[in-house]
Amino acid sequence: MTKEECYRLGRITKPFGYKGQVVFFLDVDEPMQYAELDSAFVDCKGGLVPYFFQIQNINGNKAIVQFEDLTVEQSQALVGCDLYLPLTMLPKLTGNQFYFHEVVGFAIIDSKYGDIGTLRSVIDYPAQPLFQIFKDDTEILVPVIDQVIDKVDRDAKTIYISAPEGLIDLYIGG
């Protein structure tokens, strides 16, 4: 399994208690969807290694976890490592909801300017994710917020937006 075939679930943040338990930070919108999870891939120095565990408690985005067949020291050695799951385990989204990785390459159609380019990536800044759109060699950055996204057409690989007034003018003129 490679990272390209997976999505980042979260991170092992710290030890918990004295029996080898650790805390997972689940970087997801609905952590309780993962309450029955019993395994994940751990990024150990660049390679994904499968580990089995039991989730003992979830509170918000934090889960108390006990690894199977690991000593206290082995569990603690995993602190700071990222957790991954196969892309096939992502819940299906509908309507205007989407995962950032699934919309890369989509055409972006603005309500005022029409085709403004192709989505090259979604830059996931802590304050605000941004669509990174390229029209020829011109980069256009548009905030990823509900008020901007009008429609996501997965079949046509197109996202319809209504960019904030004047934003597109900053990049391609009016």
Secondary structure by P-SEA (a helix, b strand, c coil): cccccccccccccccccccbbbbbbcccccccccccccbbbbbcccbbbbbbbbbccccccccccccccccaaaaaaaccbbbbbccccccccccccccccccccbbbbbcccccccccccccccccbbbbbcccccbbbbbbbcccccccccccccbbbbbcccccccccccc
